[in-house]
């Protein structure tokens, strides 16, 4: 068989066309199935067939043009391998590889990458990527001069363009709807859309103009003669869903410890800025709201932590996740993903380890303190790794690839992570109580985004906000007020069912520190009501 394949001869144009067909018919079923949901085949047969032909020709044009600069076999292998990988995630989890997802991939650690490698992933990569790539090297390509190849590529590109134009003209109404009103469908074309997103990310990251850090606040003053300093703790959760907190009426008791705390408020209608850490984390500390937030500018603009630091407040960022996403670039930053600093690793370094020696920071010097702790929380897909064995209350818990588990097993594992987050937040509150007589203490817990657990066939997170389901954007937000806190507990509790978002975090932190500044945005629905005790 191999000897026969060796003898097979194809022109470059034919080989590109056959590979384009393979990619569309074997690596783009998520795109086809999503399109059929919007344009049922029974009513749109001609358009669907036409669209498939158009996509094949788009691949044909793209590969032909790239072949002018890149050798053919490596180029086709790249398309096949990337297509196999992105097809796996799109098929199994509904993942879209837009700019944000590409950034997430670039920032994924080795341990997180290993969590997704299983037998299904390996087989998908083998049969849809590796074997077809190896077959390319068994095919003899008809040799032509560079000039001949360039001429044939030009002719093929022009011919493909003419056919595409004709097909679009014949179904102009359907294509207009596809392009204008269903923009999300094109994001499932793999690997074209992932390549497009990667180019945008690389362009913004490496080829944009050098940017200078921009100070925003012209005024930043604290009240004079305060009897007691502020101690504010912000816990940034990871992948937590509001509807899986028993504090928010979830049927399972996932918050047994927090439910016993007095002066604790759980806000029930909070939405995230984005559906990934790379967007939500810088956005929640930004002075820009979700509508105007720009990730490419965020690290070069003053955020609320920078403003508070200008007042002389001591700020510490502890991270048990991937990073601060540039939020803490100008602050004291401590990485707790390593055994060198985190005392509780089994082998995964636990969130609870971030409390180590925190009292030393608090007692080191008088004055205001702000502590941010960034959790590993409920980071998927390996939910079962996010908590110690003692917290496996809901069983059986998924301990394989998500596609090999029932939805109930996935939810069990996920709910166990919420149980551990409950323990971590409650432990932090108990730790803070020892300072209650010396500080005005307030704790804020807020998740970065939610998570899909199989609803509508979707898993994980990261869908564009415009089409993301509520499961990926409806997040928990909790406030605990110490006995001297500036938060008026009875009045603030009345706001718990008001609609809020990450946009309110910056204003809330400024109010807690009583910063006199020009950076307030004064949203219509405040998160807290300050006490008039002063």
N, C-alpha and C positions, 0 to 999 in steps of 0.2 A: 504493500500500500504506500509506504513512504517513498519507494522508488518511483512510483507513478506520480506522486505529488511533486517529486523533484523534477520530473520531466515536464510538468505543466508550465506553459509559458503564457504570460499575460502582458498586455501593454500596461503602462502606468495608469492610463485613464480607465481601463477596464477594472484593474485591481482596486483603484479608488472607488469606483462605482459599486463593486461587489461589497467592499468593506462598509460603505455608506448604507447599503441595504441591510447588512448584518446588524449594524449599530441600531438602525431604526426599528427593525423587527424583533431584535432580541434584547436590546438594552433600553428601550423606550416605552415599555408597556405602561409604566406609571403615567407618562404623558398621554398615551392613547386612551387609557381607562378614564383619566380625569376629563379628557376632551369629550368622550362619549357620554359622560354624566351631564354635560352641558348641552351637547349636540347629539341626541340619540341617533343611532345609525339608521333606524327605520325611517326617520323623517329627513335625514341629512346625508344619505348614502353618497351622493356625488361629492358633497363638500368634504366628507371624511376621507374618501379615496384621494381627492384632490390635495387635501392637506398633507397626507402621508407622502405623496409624490413631491410636494413642495419641500417638506423637511428633508427627504432624501437628497434632493437637488441642492438644498442649502449646505448639507454636509459635503456634497460633491464640490461645490464652489469653494467652501472654506478650506478643505484639504488640498485641493488643486492649487489655490493661491499660496498656501503655506509651503507647499512642496517646491515653490520657487526658491525658498530660503533654507528649508530643512530637508535632509535626506528622507526618502519616502518610507522605508521600513520603520525607522525609529519614530517617525511622525505617526504612522498608522498604529504602531504599538502603543504609543502614548494615548491616542484616542481610545483604543480598545481597553486598556488597563484602567484609565480614569473613568470611562463609561461603565465598566464592570463594577467598580467601587461605588460610584454615585447611584447606579441602578439599584444596588443592594439596599442602600439607605432609603432611597425614594420608594422602593417597593415594600420594604418591611416597616418603615417608620414614618413615611410621608414627608421625608426631609427635602427641603428646597435649598439648593446651594447658591444662595445669594451672597452679597458682599459680607454680611454679618456672619453667615455660616462659614465662609472661607476664613474670616478672621478667627472664628472659634477653632477651626481645624488647625490653623497656624499656631494657636496658643495652647493646644491640647498637649498634656504631658504624656510621657511614655506609658505610665501606669494607666492613664485613662484610655490610651490607644489600645492597650492590651485587653482592656475590658470588653472591647467590641469584637475581638478576633475569636471566632468560634468555627465550628465545622461548617455551618451554613455560609458564613462569610467566605471561608476558604474555598468551598466548592463553587460558589458564585464567581469568585475571582479566577479560579482554575479554568472553568468551562467557558466563561464569557470574556475572559481577558488573557490569561497566560497561554492556553492552548491555541487560540486564534492567532496570537502574536507569534508563537513559534512556527505556526504553519506559514506565516508570511515569508519566513526564511527558507522554506522548502519550495517556494515558487520562483521560477526564473522570470525576471522582468526583461522584456524586450528592450534592448539598448537603443537609444536615440541620442543625437547630439543635444546639448543644452538648448540650442536655438530651436531645434525641432520640438523638444518638450515644451518650451515656452510658448511656441506658436499653437500647439495642440491644446495646452492649458487655456490659452486665451480664447480659442474657438469654443472649447467645452464650457467655459465660464459664460461666454456670451449666449450660447445656445441654452444653457440652463436658466439664465436670467430671463430670456425671452419666454421660455416655457412657464416659468413662475409667474411672469407678468400676465400671460394669457390665462392661466388657471385662476389667478386672483380676479381678473376682469370678469370671467364667466361666473364667479360666485362672490361678487363684490359685497353683497349684503351680508353674507355669512362671515366673510373675512373682516369686514368692518366691525361686526360684533365681536369677533375673536380678538381683534387687535385693540379695540377701544374699551370694551366692557369686560373682557376676561383676560386681562394682562397676566394674571397669575398662571395661566395655562402654559405660557411659553417658558416659565421658570422650571418646568419639568423636562424640558428637552435636554437630554444629557448625551455627551459631555459638553455640548456647545454653551449652555448657560453657565455651568461651572467655570469653563474657560473664560467666558466674558466677565464673570464676577471676579475671577482671579486677576485679570488684567486691570480692572478698576481698582482693586485693593493695592496691587503693586504700584500702580500709577499714583495713588494718593499717598502711599507710604514712602516711596523712594524717589518719585519724580515731581512732587509738588514743590513749590517754592519754600525756601527755608523760612520758618515762622518763628517769630519772637513771642515770648511769654507776654500776655496782656493783663496788666492790672486793671481791675474794674472799679473797685471801691475807692472813693475819694475821702470817705469818712468812716471811721471804725473805732468807736469808743465804748468803754464799759462804764456802768454807773459807779460813782465814787462812794466811798464809805460803806460798802456792802458788809453787813455783819457776818455773812457766811459765804464761802466760795461755792461755785457750781461744780458738780461732778456728774457729767453726762456720759452715758455709755450707749453706743449704737451697735447693735448686732445686725449685720447684714446676712440674712438667710440665703440659702441656695435652693432653688427649684421647689419651694414650698407652695402648696395650694391652699387658699383660704377655706375651701369647702372640705378639706381633710383635717381641719382643726376642730376638735370637739368644743372648743370655746365658741365656735361659730355654728353650733348645733349639728355637727357631724355625728352620725349615729354611733360610731366607735369612740371609745374613750382614749383619744390620742394625746390629751393634755391633762393627765391625772394630777400632776404636780402644780401646774400653773392655775388650774381650776380652784386650788386652795388658797391662792394669794389674794389678799385684800388690796385695794387701790390699784387694781390691774384692769385695763380696758382693752378689749379686742375690737378693732374697727372692722366692720363686716363688708364694706363696699369700696375696696381699694384696688386700683388697677395699676399695672406696671408700665413703665416708660417703653420698654422693649420686651422681647421674648428671649433674650440671651444676656449673659453677664456682661459681655463686652459693650453692650448698649446701655443696659439698665443701671449698671454700677456708676459710670461717670455721669449719666443723665440725672440720677437721683440727687447727686451732690452739686449739680450744675445750677446756675441761675437762669438757665433757659428752660422753658417748658418743653413737653414732648414734641409739640408741633414745630418748634424752632430749633430743637437740639440738633447739632451736627457733630458726629463722632470725630471727623477729621480735624475739627478745631478744638475739641474739648480739652485735650492735654495742654493746650497753649493758652487757655483762658483761666482766670482766677475762679476757683470754686468756693463753696461756702466754708470748707475746712481751711482754705487759704485765708479767707477773710477773718475767721475766728482766730487763727494763729497770729494775725497781725495785732490782735488786742493783747498779746502776751499769754494767752491761754496755752497750756502745755497739751500737746496732742500726740497720741500714740496710736499707730495702726498695726494691728496684729492680724496676720493672714494665714488661714489654714486652707485656702483655696488656691487658684492659679496665680493671682496677683491683684493689685488694686486697680488695674487697667488705667494707670497713670494718675489716679485720683490723689494718691499719697506721694507723688514724686518729690514734693518739697517738705515732707513731714518725716518724723521718725517712723521707720517701717521695720517690722520684725516678721520673718518668715517662719511659720510654725508647721510647715510641711516636712520638716526634717527632724530626725531623732536627736540631732545636736541641740535643738532648742525645745522641742516638744517632749515632755516626759512620758506621755501616754501614747505609745505607738504599738499596735499589736497585730500585724505590722503597720496597718493604716494608722496614720497620726490622727488622733481624735480631737474634736473641737474643744472638749473640756480641758485639754492641755493648755489652751490659751489663757487660762486663769493663773498659770504658774507665775509666781513672783509679781503679780499685778499690784499687790499691796506696796511693793517697793517703789513702783512708779508713783502711786498715789501719795505715799508718805515722804517722798524725796524732797519736795519743796511745797510751800504753801501756794495758794492761788487756784484759779480755775483749771479744771482738767477735762479733756474730752478723749474718750477711748473708743476706737472702732475695732470690732472683731468681725472678720469676714469668714463665715462658716464654709465647711465642705457640705454640711447639711444633707440634702436629699439628692445629691448629684447622681444622675443615671449614666448609663443604663444598669450598672451593677449596684442596685440599691442595697443588696444584702451586705455589701462591703462597707456601708456607711454607718453601721452601728455594731457594738459588741454583741456577742451571743446572748448576754443577759437581757437584751432589749428585743429579742425575737418573740414577741407576744402573739403576733398574728401569723398563723401558719396554715398550710404550707407556704413558705416564702420562695419566690422565684430565685434560683441560684444558677440559672443558665442564661443563654441568650433570650431576649424578650420574645422572639418569635417561636421559641420552644416551650414557653410557659403559657398557662391559661391567664386570662385577665385577672381572675381572682388571686392567683399566685403573685402576679405583678403588684396588685394593689396591697396585698399583705406585706410584701417586702417594703413597698413605699411607705405604708403606714407605720412600719417599725422605725423608719428614719424620722418620721414626725415625732414619734414617741421619744426618740433620743434627743431631738431638738428641744422638746419640752423639758427634758432633764437638764440640758445645757443652759437654757434660759433661766430655769428655776434655780439652778446652782449659782448662776451669776447674780441673781437677785439676792440669794442668801449670803453670798460673798459681800455684796455691797452694803448689806444691813449693818455691818460692823462700823461703817463710816457715817451712819445716819445722824449722829449727834454733831458731826463736824462739817458736813456738806449738805447743800441742797441737791439731792440725788434724783435723777430721772433716767430710766432705761427705755430705749426705743428698740423694738425688733421689727424689721421689715424684710420681706423676701425680695430677691431681685426679679423673679418671674415665676410663673407656674410650670405645669408639666401636663402633657397628654399621656394618659395611661390606657390607651386603647379605644377611647371614645372616637366614634366616626372613623375608626381604622388608623388613627394617628397616635404616635408615640413620641416621647421626649419633648423637645421644644425647639424654638428657633424659626418658626414660620414668620413671614413678614407680618407686621402688626395689622396691616389692612385686611388680612384674611385669617389671622390667628384665631382659634377658638377661645372661648372664655377660660377654659382650663389652663391655658398658657399665660393668661394676663391677670386673672383674679387672684390676688395675693393677700396673705395675712399681714397685718400690722398691729403691733401690741405696744402699749405704753404702761409702764409701772412707775408709780410715783412714790418716792421715799417720804418720810414723815415731814420733812422740811422742803419738799419739792415746790417749785413755783407753779406747778400744774394744779389748777383748781379741779379736783377730782369729780365732784358732783356735776359741775357745769360741763366739763369736758366729756363726761360719760354720756351726756345727752347728744353728743355729736357722733357717736359710734356708728350709727347707721347712715350717716351722710355720705355722699359720693366723694371719694378722695383719690389721689394718685401720687406717684413719686414726686410730682411737681411741688408738693407741699413740704417736702423734707427740708429744703434749704431755709425757708421762712421759719419753720418750727425750731430749728437749731438756733437761728439768730434770736428768736424770742426767748428761748430757754436761757441763753447767755445774756439776755437783755442788751444786745449790741445796738448802739445808736449808729446806724449806717444808712446809706442811700441805696442799699441793695435789696430792700424788702420789695416783694411783689404784691403783697396784700391780696391773696386769693379770697374769693367770695366765701368759700367754706373753709375756715381755719381748722387745723387739726386739734389745737389745744386752746383752752381759755386759761389765761394766767390768773393766779391768785392776786387779790388786792391787799395782801398782808403787808406789802412794803409801802 
